[in-house]
Amino acid sequence: MERTLAQLRRRFKLPVPTDPEFDSPPRAPEHTPMLKSILITVMSAVLATAAVAESEFRHVVLFKFKPGATAEQVKEIEKAFAELPSKIDSIKGYEWGPSESVEGLNDGFTHCFLVTFKDKAGLEAYLPHEAHKAFVGKLKPILEKALVFDYTAKKD
């Protein structure tokens, strides 16, 4: 048996409003879509801020492969680099991509890898790690040149 809100209020001796719409089921206000948009925007900003925590240490690596490197060999390097985060605990973030330079200023570098660590000590643990050494061993025979740039992330 379904009871109305007014019946429940009377039973428990609570004041019963005289507005007839008071007893109807709640409806979403017209501005709900706007509130959802605001919530999504705020949450995105919070997550973006959290993702770029002050003092995270970034390790940017650019590769220029030898002219004789095959597409299959390059794919093997992409896969091997992507496996490092599961093998090395100090890696907190990883992303990569091939060059899509509109300006053509990539100087022959075709791949960029961005590895994030909690701090500089994370990179210092990564470099001598056996998994990293094994990766470098696979890479060197087909690598013409590498450019490495390390920095501490800043918010401003």
Residue pairs with C-beta under 8 A, 6 or more apart in sequence:
3 11
4 23
5 22
5 23
6 16
6 22
6 23
8 14
9 15
9 16
10 16
49 155
52 153
52 155
53 153
54 153
54 154
54 155
55 119
55 152
55 153
56 92
56 93
56 116
56 117
56 118
56 119
56 152
56 153
57 116
57 117
57 118
57 119
57 120
57 122
57 123
57 150
57 151
57 152
57 153
58 114
58 115
58 116
58 117
58 150
58 151
58 152
58 153
59 114
59 115
59 116
59 117
59 123
59 126
59 148
59 150
60 112
60 113
60 114
60 148
60 149
60 150
60 151
61 112
61 113
61 114
61 115
61 146
61 147
61 148
62 109
62 111
62 112
62 113
62 146
62 147
62 148
63 77
63 109
63 110
63 111
63 113
63 139
63 143
63 145
63 146
64 107
64 108
64 109
64 110
64 143
64 144
64 145
64 146
64 147
65 73
65 74
65 110
65 111
65 142
65 143
65 144
66 142
66 143
66 144
67 144
68 142
69 142
73 142
74 110
74 111
74 142
76 138
77 111
77 138
77 139
77 142
78 96
78 111
80 135
80 138
80 139
81 96
81 113
81 135
82 94
82 96
83 131
84 91
84 94
84 115
84 131
84 132
84 135
85 91
85 94
85 115
87 129
87 131
88 125
88 126
88 129
88 131
88 132
90 117
90 118
90 121
90 122
90 123
90 125
90 126
90 129
91 115
91 116
91 117
91 122
91 126
92 116
92 117
92 118
92 122
93 114
93 115
93 116
94 113
94 114
94 115
94 116
95 113
95 114
96 111
96 112
96 113
96 114
97 111
97 112
98 110
98 111
98 112
99 106
99 109
99 110
99 111
99 112
108 144
108 145
109 145
109 147
115 123
115 126
116 153
117 123
117 126
120 150
120 152
123 150
126 132
